[in-house]
Amino acid sequence: MTLSLALAGCAAMADGKPDLAKITGHYVGPGVTCPQFQLDTGETISLSGVQETALQPGTPVVLEGLWQRMSTCMQGRDFRVVDILTPE
């Protein structure tokens, strides 16, 4: 059972790099400890790994990164931003 769990954890990685997720929405503003972002689905989440000055409130944006299992952010789920992309 331990072996199957270890292999399942590796499935999300390609060539030793984690699979990055893309999310779309807009920057809301500062939160308690982390910037707040509203997904196109309406859910508000926290962002880590990005400075608030990199985003303009209300502007549509696509972010690439990883969902965090543990976070120091105090509001909603945490998405660790790796790259800010231009919306298509």
C-alpha positions in Angstrom: 0.0 0.0 0.0 2.8 2.4 0.7 4.3 1.8 -2.7 1.0 2.6 -4.5 0.7 5.8 -2.5 4.2 6.9 -3.4 3.5 6.2 -7.1 0.2 8.0 -7.0 2.0 11.1 -5.7 4.4 11.0 -8.6 1.7 10.9 -11.2 1.1 14.6 -11.1 4.7 15.3 -12.1 6.1 15.2 -15.7 9.9 15.0 -16.1 10.3 15.8 -12.4 8.4 19.0 -12.6 4.9 19.5 -11.1 1.9 20.0 -13.3 0.9 23.6 -13.1 -2.7 24.7 -13.0 -4.1 27.7 -14.8 -6.9 29.8 -13.2 -8.8 32.8 -14.5 -10.5 35.6 -12.7 -9.6 39.0 -11.3 -7.6 40.5 -8.5 -9.8 41.8 -5.7 -7.4 43.5 -3.4 -5.3 42.9 -0.2 -6.5 40.3 2.3 -5.6 39.7 5.9 -2.2 38.2 5.0 -2.4 37.4 1.3 -3.8 39.1 -1.8 -7.4 38.0 -2.7 -8.4 36.8 -6.2 -11.9 36.0 -7.4 -12.1 33.0 -9.8 -14.5 33.2 -12.8 -16.6 30.7 -10.8 -17.2 33.3 -8.1 -15.0 31.7 -5.5 -12.6 34.1 -3.7 -9.2 32.6 -3.0 -5.8 33.7 -1.5 -2.7 34.2 -3.6 0.9 33.5 -2.5 4.1 34.1 -4.4 3.0 37.3 -6.0 3.2 40.9 -4.9 0.0 42.9 -4.9 1.6 45.6 -7.1 1.9 43.0 -9.9 -1.9 43.0 -10.3 -4.5 45.7 -10.9 -7.8 45.4 -9.1 -10.7 44.3 -11.4 -8.4 43.4 -14.4 -9.1 39.9 -15.9 -6.0 37.8 -15.6 -4.8 34.2 -16.0 -2.5 32.8 -13.3 -0.4 29.7 -13.5 0.8 27.9 -10.4 0.0 25.3 -7.8 -2.8 24.8 -5.3 -1.3 24.6 -1.8 -2.2 22.0 0.7 -1.0 24.1 3.7 -1.0 27.9 3.8 -0.3 30.8 6.1 -3.1 32.7 4.3 -6.1 33.1 6.5 -8.8 33.4 3.8 -10.0 30.7 1.4 -7.9 28.2 -0.5 -4.3 29.3 -1.4 -2.9 29.3 -4.9 0.9 29.7 -5.3 1.5 31.9 -8.4 4.4 30.9 -10.6 3.5 33.1 -13.6 1.0 35.8 -14.6 -0.3 35.3 -18.1 -2.2 37.6 -20.5 -5.9 36.5 -20.9 -6.7 35.0 -24.3 
